[in-house]
Amino acid sequence: MFKNLVSGENYDVTLSNGNLVHYINFDNAATTPPFHSVINSLVDFAPIYSSIHRGTGFKSTLSSKFYDEAREQVLDFVGGDRDFHTVIFLKNTTECINKLSYRLKNTLKDKIVLATYMEHHSNMLPWTLKYNTSFVGIDDNGRLDMNDLENKLKRYRGKVGLVAVSGASNVTGYINPIYDIARIAHKHGAKVLVDGAQLIPHRKFDMKPVDSPEHINYVAFSGHKMYAPFGTGALIAPKDTFKDGYSELVGGGTVKFVSTDDVIWADVPEKEEAGTPNLMGVVALTESIRTLKCIGMERIEAYERNLTAYFLDLLKNIPNLIIYDDFQTENKVSIISFNMNGLHHTELAYILNKEGGIAVRNGCFCAQPYVQRLLGISNEDSKRYRHNDRCNLPGMVRISFGLYNDYNEIDLFIFLINKISENIGYYANMYRNFPLD
């Protein structure tokens, strides 16, 4: 539907038989191609690119103005409050969450962080390595157990300082009820961080007013998952979070005054962005936001939901497939994971590439505890895989659609996956012990 908006859509790849085919990218949950508008914005901005906040020249003044105003565009996109919130530009969601975990060290001292078994490692490790962390369970379908969340908040009796939760899972696409989570967490004195990496590119997002029980206290997301893969992410948080103390990274741009025995730190958010900022990444991010808003997030949501429903309806009829999904497409983004009996997930992903030019992701998707639970692997059994090569670990194959994917691509995939299912022995013999080229 929106193919003409993204770069690389006319790309051909060579199959194992030597034929050229149109490349089908079903790995958008990892990273998306750039919008043409994003590429054009970089080209247009390049002639005036200059230093930020450190020069009085014409180009530097324009660059600084653009960079500062970009924060307002991000706040408006996620429903932030310009007086209350700040936007910190970093490399990606991972760096954003790591920064927050560092800067909350005093706030969360002697507190508990509640994460979930659904989390990407980037919203798990920053908390488990610094704080007393407990995990909210999942139900039999792999969705968040809201009863467990509330029971843990009650059990800890005000000791929970933060609930860290993904807006949408990068494994199943399941959307978490973030506003219900916020309401329950706030009732028990906890704040909420939403990892928005998989949610914000696909659904309209609103932090809600600061005085609302459903207010989202912190949110982070990445440009490279929303058609601006140029190294910028955004952390949106209350300004007061960064009022005291200093960043885990310090240096140029973070100070007002320095002597050999004294430092006066710059104001928020500058003191959190050490070094020369990635201005071109911010140019890309703001242009992707403009393009998404022009298309309409509701329109994107409806189109991708229809794609997902169409795909799942066909996929469930393929023999030998194990689909990790509850088929509730209203409450998920366009991510589907599965396995095929008789083929390792690495083999299946490789076959799809070499036989159809179809790019998928396989493995545990940086969410090993969640995948292990979906696969029914116990904690004891998982220890046996600790020293295994990554390619030999249990895992899944993941499909993830972007707004530019279409029904014809799905039909081609279904044709191929059905062919593989009907001839598992043939493909297993052909591609077992394949070279990972």
C-alpha positions as CSV (number, residue, x, y, z in Angstrom):
1,M,0.0,0.0,0.0
2,F,2.8,2.4,0.8
3,K,5.7,0.8,-1.1
4,N,6.5,4.0,-2.9
5,L,7.4,5.6,0.4
6,V,10.4,3.5,1.3
7,S,13.8,3.0,-0.1
8,G,15.0,-0.4,-1.5
9,E,11.7,-1.8,-2.6
10,N,13.0,-2.6,-6.1
11,Y,15.9,-4.6,-4.9
12,D,16.5,-8.1,-6.4
13,V,18.4,-11.0,-4.8
14,T,19.8,-14.2,-6.2
15,L,18.3,-17.5,-5.1
16,S,20.1,-20.8,-4.7
17,N,19.1,-21.8,-8.2
18,G,20.6,-18.6,-9.7
19,N,17.3,-16.9,-10.4
20,L,16.8,-13.3,-9.5
21,V,13.7,-12.4,-7.4
22,H,12.2,-9.4,-5.7
23,Y,13.5,-9.2,-2.2
24,I,10.8,-9.5,0.5
25,N,11.7,-7.9,3.8
26,F,9.7,-9.4,6.7
27,D,12.2,-8.4,9.3
28,N,10.9,-4.9,10.2
29,A,10.8,-5.5,13.9
30,A,14.6,-5.5,13.8
31,T,15.0,-2.4,11.6
32,T,13.1,-0.8,8.8
33,P,14.3,0.7,5.6
34,P,14.3,4.5,5.4
35,F,11.5,6.6,4.0
36,H,12.4,8.4,0.8
37,S,11.3,11.5,2.5
38,V,13.9,10.8,5.3
39,I,16.7,10.4,2.7
40,N,15.6,13.6,1.0
41,S,15.5,15.5,4.2
42,L,19.1,14.5,5.0
43,V,20.2,15.6,1.5
44,D,18.4,18.9,1.9
45,F,19.7,19.6,5.3
46,A,23.3,18.7,4.6
47,P,24.4,22.1,3.2
48,I,23.5,23.8,6.4
49,Y,24.7,21.1,8.8
50,S,26.9,22.6,11.5
51,S,27.7,22.4,15.2
52,I,25.0,22.5,17.9
53,H,25.0,25.2,20.6
54,R,28.7,25.9,20.1
55,G,28.9,28.5,17.3
56,T,27.6,31.9,16.4
57,G,27.8,31.3,12.6
58,F,24.6,31.3,10.5
59,K,24.7,27.5,9.9
60,S,25.4,26.8,13.5
61,T,22.5,29.0,14.6
62,L,20.1,27.3,12.2
63,S,21.3,23.8,13.2
64,S,20.9,24.6,16.9
65,K,17.4,25.9,16.3
66,F,16.4,22.8,14.4
67,Y,17.8,20.5,17.0
68,D,16.0,22.3,19.9
69,E,12.7,22.4,18.0
70,A,13.0,18.7,17.2
71,R,12.4,17.9,20.9
72,E,9.0,19.7,20.7
73,Q,8.1,17.6,17.6
74,V,8.9,14.4,19.5
75,L,6.9,15.5,22.6
76,D,3.9,16.3,20.4
77,F,4.2,12.9,18.7
78,V,3.9,11.0,22.0
79,G,1.6,13.3,23.9
80,G,4.3,14.7,26.2
81,D,4.0,17.9,28.2
82,R,6.4,20.6,27.0
83,D,6.6,22.2,30.4
84,F,7.0,19.0,32.4
85,H,8.9,16.6,30.1
86,T,12.2,16.7,28.4
87,V,13.5,14.8,25.3
88,I,17.0,13.3,25.4
89,F,18.4,12.2,22.0
90,L,20.5,9.1,22.2
91,K,21.5,6.3,19.9
92,N,18.5,3.9,20.4
93,T,16.0,2.5,22.9
94,T,18.8,0.5,24.5
95,E,20.9,3.5,25.3
96,C,17.8,5.4,26.5
97,I,16.8,2.7,29.0
98,N,20.4,2.3,30.2
99,K,20.6,6.1,30.8
100,L,17.4,6.1,32.8
101,S,18.5,3.1,34.9
102,Y,21.7,5.0,35.8
103,R,19.9,8.3,36.5
104,L,17.3,6.7,38.7
105,K,19.9,5.2,41.0
106,N,19.0,7.5,43.9
107,T,15.2,7.4,43.3
108,L,15.2,3.6,43.2
109,K,17.7,3.0,46.1
110,D,16.2,0.4,48.4
111,K,13.3,0.0,46.0
112,I,12.2,-2.9,43.8
113,V,11.9,-2.8,40.0
114,L,9.1,-4.9,38.4
115,A,10.0,-6.1,34.9
116,T,8.2,-8.8,33.0
117,Y,9.2,-12.1,31.4
118,M,8.2,-10.5,28.1
119,E,10.9,-8.0,28.0
120,H,13.6,-7.4,25.5
121,H,17.0,-7.7,27.1
122,S,17.4,-4.0,26.8
123,N,14.5,-3.5,29.2
124,M,15.7,-6.3,31.5
125,L,19.5,-6.2,32.0
126,P,19.8,-2.5,32.9
127,W,17.5,-3.2,35.9
128,T,18.6,-6.7,36.9
129,L,22.3,-5.6,37.0
130,K,21.6,-2.5,39.2
131,Y,18.5,-3.1,41.3
132,N,16.5,-5.7,43.2
133,T,14.3,-6.9,40.3
134,S,11.2,-9.1,40.3
135,F,9.3,-10.4,37.3
136,V,5.7,-10.4,36.3
137,G,4.6,-13.7,34.8
138,I,2.8,-14.5,31.6
139,D,-0.3,-16.6,31.0
140,D,-0.7,-19.8,28.9
141,N,-1.0,-17.7,25.8
142,G,2.1,-15.7,26.5
143,R,0.3,-12.5,27.4
144,L,1.1,-10.5,30.5
145,D,-0.5,-11.8,33.7
146,M,-2.2,-8.7,35.1
147,N,-3.3,-10.5,38.2
148,D,0.3,-11.4,39.0
149,L,1.3,-7.7,38.4
150,E,-1.3,-6.5,40.9
151,N,-0.5,-9.2,43.4
152,K,3.2,-8.4,43.3
153,L,2.5,-4.7,43.8
154,K,0.4,-5.5,46.8
155,R,2.9,-8.0,48.2
156,Y,5.7,-5.5,48.1
157,R,3.6,-2.8,49.9
158,G,4.9,0.3,48.3
159,K,8.5,-0.9,47.8
160,V,8.1,-1.1,44.0
161,G,9.6,2.1,42.5
162,L,9.2,1.3,38.9
163,V,7.3,-1.0,36.5
164,A,9.3,-1.5,33.3
165,V,7.2,-3.0,30.5
166,S,7.3,-3.3,26.8
167,G,4.5,-1.5,24.9
168,A,4.5,-4.4,22.5
169,S,6.4,-7.7,22.5
170,N,9.1,-8.1,19.8
171,V,8.5,-11.8,19.9
172,T,4.7,-12.2,19.7
173,G,3.6,-8.6,18.9
174,Y,1.3,-8.7,21.9
175,I,0.4,-5.2,23.0
176,N,0.4,-4.8,26.8
177,P,-2.4,-2.8,28.5
178,I,-0.1,0.0,29.4
179,Y,-2.8,2.4,30.7
180,D,-4.2,-0.3,33.0
181,I,-0.6,-1.0,34.1
182,A,0.0,2.7,34.8
183,R,-3.3,3.0,36.8
184,I,-2.5,0.0,39.0
185,A,1.2,0.9,39.4
186,H,0.4,4.5,40.4
187,K,-2.1,3.3,43.0
188,H,0.7,1.4,44.6
189,G,3.2,4.3,44.4
190,A,5.2,3.1,41.4
191,K,6.1,4.8,38.2
192,V,6.0,3.2,34.7
193,L,8.5,3.0,31.9
194,V,7.2,1.9,28.5
195,D,9.7,0.4,26.1
196,G,8.0,1.8,23.0
197,A,10.4,0.4,20.4
198,Q,7.8,-2.0,18.9
199,L,4.7,-0.1,19.7
200,I,5.3,3.5,18.6
201,P,6.0,2.8,14.9
202,H,2.7,0.9,14.6
203,R,0.1,2.6,16.9
204,K,-0.8,6.1,18.0
205,F,0.8,6.6,21.4
206,D,-0.2,9.1,24.1
207,M,1.6,9.5,27.4
208,K,-1.6,11.0,28.8
209,P,-1.8,14.1,31.0
210,V,0.6,14.3,33.9
211,D,-2.2,14.3,36.5
212,S,-4.0,11.3,34.9
213,P,-3.9,7.9,36.7
214,E,-3.0,6.5,33.3
215,H,0.0,8.7,32.7
216,I,3.1,7.0,31.4
217,N,6.1,8.4,33.3
218,Y,8.8,7.4,30.9
219,V,8.9,6.2,27.3
220,A,11.8,5.4,25.0
221,F,11.8,4.5,21.3
222,S,14.2,4.2,18.3
223,G,14.2,5.9,14.9
224,H,15.6,2.8,13.2
225,K,12.4,0.9,13.8
226,M,10.3,3.7,12.3
227,Y,11.9,4.3,8.9
228,A,14.8,6.5,10.1
229,P,17.7,4.2,10.6
230,F,20.3,6.8,11.2
231,G,21.3,6.2,14.8
232,T,18.9,8.2,17.0
233,G,16.5,7.2,19.7
234,A,14.5,9.3,22.2
235,L,14.0,9.2,25.9
236,I,11.0,11.2,27.2
237,A,11.0,11.8,30.9
238,P,10.2,14.4,33.5
239,K,12.8,17.1,33.6
240,D,13.1,16.6,37.4
241,T,14.5,13.1,36.8
242,F,17.7,14.7,35.6
243,K,17.8,17.8,37.9
244,D,20.3,16.5,40.3
245,G,23.5,14.6,39.7
246,Y,25.1,14.1,36.3
247,S,25.2,11.8,33.3
248,E,26.9,8.5,33.1
249,L,28.7,10.1,30.1
250,V,30.3,13.5,30.6
251,G,32.4,15.8,28.5
252,G,31.8,18.4,25.8
253,G,28.4,20.0,25.9
254,T,27.4,18.8,29.4
255,V,28.8,21.7,31.4
256,K,28.6,25.5,32.0
257,F,31.9,25.8,33.9
258,V,34.9,23.6,34.6
259,S,38.0,24.1,36.6
260,T,40.4,21.5,38.0
261,D,38.4,21.2,41.2
262,D,34.9,22.3,40.2
263,V,32.1,21.6,37.7
264,I,28.8,23.4,37.1
265,W,26.7,21.2,34.9
266,A,24.6,22.4,32.0
267,D,20.8,22.4,32.2
268,V,18.6,19.5,31.2
269,P,18.6,18.1,28.6
270,E,22.1,19.3,27.4
271,K,23.9,17.8,30.4
272,E,22.6,14.3,29.4
273,E,23.9,14.5,25.8
274,A,27.7,14.4,26.0
275,G,29.7,15.1,22.9
276,T,28.6,16.3,19.4
277,P,25.0,15.4,18.9
278,N,23.8,13.2,16.0
279,L,22.0,16.1,14.3
280,M,21.5,14.2,11.1
281,G,19.9,11.4,13.0
282,V,17.5,13.9,14.6
283,V,16.7,15.3,11.1
284,A,15.9,11.8,10.0
285,L,13.8,11.1,13.1
286,T,11.7,14.2,12.8
287,E,11.1,13.7,9.1
288,S,9.9,10.1,9.8
289,I,7.5,11.5,12.4
290,R,6.2,14.0,9.9
291,T,5.7,11.3,7.3
292,L,4.0,8.9,9.8
293,K,1.6,11.7,10.9
294,C,0.9,12.6,7.2
295,I,-0.1,9.0,6.6
296,G,-2.0,8.8,9.8
297,M,-1.2,6.4,12.6
298,E,-4.8,5.1,12.7
299,R,-4.5,4.3,9.0
300,I,-1.2,2.5,9.5
301,E,-2.7,0.5,12.4
302,A,-5.7,-0.6,10.4
303,Y,-3.6,-1.6,7.4
304,E,-1.1,-3.6,9.3
305,R,-3.8,-5.2,11.4
306,N,-5.5,-6.4,8.3
307,L,-2.2,-7.7,6.9
308,T,-1.6,-9.6,10.1
309,A,-5.1,-11.1,10.2
310,Y,-4.8,-12.2,6.6
311,F,-1.5,-13.8,7.2
312,L,-2.5,-15.6,10.3
313,D,-5.6,-17.0,8.7
314,L,-3.5,-18.5,6.0
315,L,-0.6,-19.6,8.2
316,K,-2.7,-21.6,10.6
317,N,-3.7,-24.0,7.8
318,I,0.0,-24.9,7.0
319,P,0.8,-28.4,8.2
320,N,3.7,-28.9,10.7
321,L,3.7,-25.4,11.9
322,I,3.7,-24.4,15.5
323,I,2.4,-20.8,15.8
324,Y,3.0,-18.9,19.0
325,D,0.0,-16.6,18.9
326,D,-3.5,-16.4,20.3
327,F,-4.8,-14.9,17.0
328,Q,-6.2,-11.8,18.8
329,T,-5.1,-9.3,16.1
330,E,-6.9,-6.4,17.8
331,N,-4.3,-6.5,20.6
332,K,-1.1,-7.1,18.8
333,V,1.2,-5.4,16.3
334,S,2.3,-7.1,13.1
335,I,4.8,-9.6,14.6
336,I,4.2,-13.4,14.3
337,S,6.6,-16.1,15.5
338,F,6.5,-19.8,14.7
339,N,8.4,-23.1,14.2
340,M,8.2,-26.0,11.8
341,N,8.4,-29.6,13.0
342,G,11.4,-31.3,11.5
343,L,13.5,-28.1,10.8
344,H,15.6,-26.1,13.2
345,H,14.6,-22.4,13.2
346,T,18.0,-21.5,11.7
347,E,17.5,-23.9,8.8
348,L,14.0,-22.7,8.1
349,A,15.1,-19.0,8.1
350,Y,17.9,-19.9,5.7
351,I,15.7,-21.9,3.4
352,L,13.2,-19.0,3.2
353,N,16.1,-16.7,2.1
354,K,17.7,-19.0,-0.4
355,E,14.5,-20.4,-1.9
356,G,12.3,-17.3,-1.9
357,G,14.5,-14.2,-1.2
358,I,12.5,-13.7,2.0
359,A,14.2,-12.0,4.9
360,V,12.9,-13.2,8.3
361,R,14.5,-13.2,11.8
362,N,15.2,-16.3,13.8
363,G,16.5,-17.1,17.2
364,C,15.4,-15.6,20.5
365,F,15.2,-12.0,19.4
366,C,17.1,-10.6,22.4
367,A,14.2,-11.9,24.6
368,Q,15.5,-15.3,25.8
369,P,13.5,-15.7,29.0
370,Y,10.3,-15.0,27.1
371,V,11.1,-17.3,24.3
372,Q,12.1,-20.1,26.7
373,R,8.8,-19.9,28.4
374,L,6.8,-19.9,25.1
375,L,8.8,-23.0,24.1
376,G,8.2,-24.7,27.4
377,I,11.9,-24.8,28.4
378,S,12.3,-24.9,32.1
379,N,15.0,-22.8,34.0
380,E,16.9,-26.0,34.7
381,D,16.8,-27.1,31.0
382,S,17.9,-23.7,29.8
383,K,21.2,-24.0,31.7
384,R,22.1,-26.8,29.3
385,Y,22.1,-24.3,26.5
386,R,24.3,-21.7,28.3
387,H,27.5,-22.5,26.4
388,N,25.9,-23.5,23.1
389,D,26.6,-21.7,19.9
390,R,23.9,-19.2,19.1
391,C,22.8,-21.0,16.0
392,N,22.1,-24.2,18.0
393,L,20.0,-22.6,20.7
394,P,16.2,-23.2,20.7
395,G,14.3,-20.4,19.1
396,M,11.7,-19.4,16.6
397,V,11.3,-17.8,13.2
398,R,9.8,-14.3,13.3
399,I,7.8,-12.5,10.6
400,S,7.3,-8.7,11.1
401,F,5.5,-6.5,8.7
402,G,6.0,-2.8,7.9
403,L,3.5,-0.4,6.4
404,Y,5.0,-1.1,3.0
405,N,4.5,-4.8,2.9
406,D,1.6,-6.1,0.9
407,Y,-0.8,-9.1,0.4
408,N,1.1,-10.3,-2.7
409,E,4.3,-10.8,-0.6
410,I,2.2,-12.7,2.0
411,D,0.8,-15.0,-0.8
412,L,4.3,-15.7,-2.0
413,F,5.5,-16.5,1.5
414,I,2.5,-18.8,2.1
415,F,3.1,-20.6,-1.2
416,L,6.8,-21.3,-0.2
417,I,6.2,-22.2,3.4
418,N,3.5,-24.7,2.3
419,K,6.0,-26.2,-0.2
420,I,8.6,-26.5,2.5
421,S,6.1,-28.1,4.9
422,E,5.1,-30.7,2.3
423,N,8.8,-31.5,1.6
424,I,10.6,-31.2,4.9
425,G,12.9,-34.1,4.3
426,Y,14.0,-32.8,1.0
427,Y,14.8,-29.3,2.3
428,A,16.4,-30.7,5.5
429,N,18.8,-32.8,3.4
430,M,19.5,-30.0,1.0
431,Y,20.2,-27.3,3.6
432,R,21.5,-29.2,6.6
433,N,25.0,-28.2,7.4
434,F,24.6,-25.2,5.1
435,P,27.2,-22.4,5.1
436,L,25.9,-19.2,6.8
437,D,26.8,-16.9,3.9
